Amino acid sequence: MYSFVLVVHILLAILMIALILVQHGKGADAGASFGGGGAATVFGASGSGNFMTRLTAILTALFFVTSLTLAVYAKKQTQSVNVLPGAEQVQQNTAPVVPAQSTTPANTTSTETSTNAPTNSQ
């Protein structure tokens, strides 16, 4: 199934590139006034704009769907690679480690002066 979606995705990409390159731009209507109006006769009186625009939108939507599908497949592959075989069968019976309580107070202040401390005598 993955290979099929990948092939469809690549074909859609190639078709979209070709279809977008065939379309004329906004400035192409100015060229038609100088004798280049051949596209209007092939696709009808309204020109190729409506047909090409709809076909581009459909191909883009299908490309988006195949992109999301390939992303889901890639996520499933990475999850299955990261799991060790038989890892769900092993259970740990160890108790959680609790930090030991300290018996000495953490905040003691000494009001005594050290006997080795220099004294100021003047």
Number of C-alpha atoms within 10 A of each C-alpha: 6 10 9 8 16 15 12 14 20 13 13 19 16 11 15 19 12 11 15 14 10 11 15 13 10 7 8 12 12 11 10 13 9 8 8 12 15 10 16 14 11 10 14 10 9 11 15 17 15 11 12 17 13 11 15 18 12 13 16 16 13 15 19 14 14 19 14 11 16 17 12 11 13 12 11 11 11 10 9 10 9 8 10 8 9 7 8 8 7 7 7 6 6 6 6 6 6 6 6 6 6 7 6 7 6 7 5 7 6 6 6 6 8 8 7 6 7 8 7 5 4 3
